[in-house]
């Protein structure tokens, strides 16, 4: 047995598929690999890739509830994206109308980080590369 080797993909369900697709593709710059409409589910599935090969699947499903309604719900807390320069990328996002928190320094690693949200309020983090 070789064990875990990394994250293959992350799956997200969007409340507004077109809005989230624009955010992840046009604003964040993820590469579109494939896009399919699944008529039997009345659902879109968009396969995206980050430069390191990690996949992000974006789904639309009609009438889904927002699990992020709580302050800190149990489950996935946030997604963190690795960037070379947190302040530079945060500035890029701000110029595109994304609200980004103040850049902070992780007291344990000394690396810079900040948070922002996707169109459905999913917390996303920028974290300085090692």
C-alpha positions in Angstrom: 0.0 0.0 0.0 1.4 3.4 -1.0 -1.0 5.7 1.0 -2.4 9.1 0.3 -0.6 11.1 -2.3 -2.5 14.4 -2.4 -5.9 16.0 -3.0 -7.4 14.8 -6.3 -10.4 17.2 -6.3 -12.7 19.3 -4.2 -16.4 19.3 -5.0 -18.6 22.4 -4.5 -22.4 22.9 -5.1 -23.2 26.4 -6.3 -26.6 28.1 -5.7 -26.1 30.1 -8.9 -24.0 28.0 -11.3 -23.2 30.8 -13.9 -22.2 33.2 -11.2 -19.9 30.7 -9.5 -18.5 29.5 -12.8 -17.6 33.1 -13.7 -16.0 33.6 -10.2 -13.8 30.4 -10.3 -12.9 30.7 -14.0 -12.7 34.5 -14.7 -11.8 35.9 -11.3 -9.7 33.1 -9.8 -8.4 31.9 -13.2 -9.0 28.1 -12.8 -8.7 26.2 -16.1 -11.8 24.5 -17.5 -11.2 20.9 -18.2 -14.8 19.7 -19.0 -18.4 20.9 -18.6 -21.4 18.6 -18.8 -25.2 19.1 -18.3 -26.7 16.0 -16.7 -30.4 16.1 -17.7 -31.4 13.2 -15.4 -30.3 15.4 -12.4 -31.0 18.8 -13.9 -27.5 19.6 -12.9 -24.3 21.0 -14.4 -20.9 19.6 -13.6 -17.8 21.8 -14.3 -14.4 20.3 -14.0 -11.7 22.8 -13.2 -7.9 22.6 -12.5 -5.5 24.6 -10.5 -1.9 24.9 -11.9 -0.6 22.2 -9.6 -3.2 19.7 -11.0 -5.6 19.8 -8.1 -9.2 19.5 -9.4 -12.2 21.5 -8.4 -15.7 20.2 -9.4 -18.5 22.8 -9.5 -22.0 21.4 -9.4 -25.5 22.9 -9.7 -28.4 21.2 -8.1 -31.9 22.7 -8.0 -33.3 23.6 -4.6 -30.3 22.9 -2.4 -30.0 24.5 1.1 -26.9 26.5 2.1 -25.0 24.5 4.7 -22.9 27.5 5.5 -25.8 29.3 7.3 -24.1 28.7 10.7 -21.3 30.8 12.1 -18.8 27.9 12.3 -20.8 24.8 11.1 -19.3 21.3 11.6 -17.6 20.1 8.5 -15.2 21.7 6.0 -14.0 25.0 7.4 -12.4 26.6 4.3 -10.3 26.0 1.2 -6.8 27.4 1.1 -5.1 28.4 -2.1 -1.3 28.6 -2.2 0.1 31.9 -3.7 3.6 33.3 -4.0 2.5 36.8 -2.8 -0.6 37.1 -0.7 -0.8 40.9 -0.7 -0.4 41.0 -4.5 -3.1 38.4 -5.2 -5.4 40.0 -2.6 -5.0 43.3 -4.5 -5.8 41.6 -7.7 -9.0 40.2 -6.1 -10.0 43.6 -4.7 -9.6 45.2 -8.1 -12.2 42.7 -9.3 -14.7 43.6 -6.6 -13.9 40.8 -4.2 -14.0 41.7 -0.5 -10.7 40.5 1.0 -9.8 40.6 4.7 -6.6 42.3 6.0 -3.4 40.3 5.3 -2.2 38.6 8.5 0.8 36.6 9.6 0.4 33.0 10.9 2.0 33.1 14.3 3.0 29.4 14.0 4.6 29.5 10.5 5.4 33.1 9.9 3.6 33.0 6.6 1.1 35.6 5.3 -2.5 34.7 4.8 -5.9 36.3 4.2 -9.5 35.2 3.7 -12.3 36.0 1.1 -15.5 34.3 0.0 -16.9 32.8 -3.1 -20.3 33.9 -4.4 -22.1 31.5 -2.0 -20.1 32.6 1.0 -17.7 29.7 1.1 -14.7 30.9 3.0 -11.5 30.8 0.9 -8.0 31.5 2.0 -4.9 32.7 0.3 -1.8 31.3 2.0 1.9 32.1 1.3 3.8 29.3 -0.4 6.6 27.6 1.4 
